């Protein structure tokens, strides 16, 4: 992971709550992009960050997805792949097997894992100038006034074609990939939500089969401006 991002993640995660919260500024702005499998959200997020920079924003925008999971694993002293598999599995009964690999002093229940994930994502969302792809960001950041919650969607047949082309799969393999990944993402959202009911609300739902990526980006930028999320001083883009 980029060293600059590592330093930033460390700083955000370990700040005391009273030091982190600044009563003189609002949390955000943050853009959370949820997506159906095959919609290419990470690529779109990178292009979106570049476009936001062109519109003279005052700070760098970061694009985050897998980095959140990697840093959470580092904080929990867990192997990233083991944490990823645990979160994807969705079966809480396997937690004892996961727990056995770690120090009993640090790990008491899977609430520790959920809290670490939520705290890290919340810290990014509150700090602002961040595009969070997936990772239940739209659930965690929904109460931030300067947030834009976006969902990318498309008909199944369109998404199958995208997956086939991107991963060199046949139609059966592409369908299996979509079904497996969607189940894993649902399990992740349930894990973050815990016992709370999952409520998914979005400011924008964009059908990528009917809109070019550049037009989708323009729409997201315009919606961000309407919500008062954009500043006017020049910055440079930094995408992680």
Helices and strands as residue ranges (DSSP letters): H 3-14, H 17-20, E 28-35, H 41-54, E 62-64, H 66-76, H 80-89, G 92-94, H 95-99, H 111-127, E 130-133, H 137-140, E 146-153, H 156-167, H 171-193, E 204-207, H 213-226
